């Protein structure tokens, strides 16, 4: 595995871990801040490409949309 592949794998693992933390902390202030920051930083450092950047951002948005919909339907 070359350096770029290792960096990519590390970035994806880091992002996945932060998304899991975000899911555990939904409903708390700034629950998505670390996950969003990880995605942005990994993209800026070119550890993930633009398609992956869009994928992870959409995934975070979808998690929040599902969470918000569940609150509305519970009320």
Phi, psi and omega in degrees: 000128180275176184299317181296318178295319179295316178299318179297313180298318177297317180296315180296319178297318179297314180298314180301319179295319180290327176294320176297318176298320179299316180299319178294332185257012180304139181097343177267154179301139176058032182299329183265000188298316181293317180297316180296318179296320178299315181297314181296315181295316179300322178292315181297326179276002180062030175277335173234154181269180184298321179296318178293322177302312178297319180300310182293322177296317178295323179296316177297315179299320180293320178300316179293321179297317178295320178297314180296320179295323180291327177292316180297317182288334179284336182277000000 
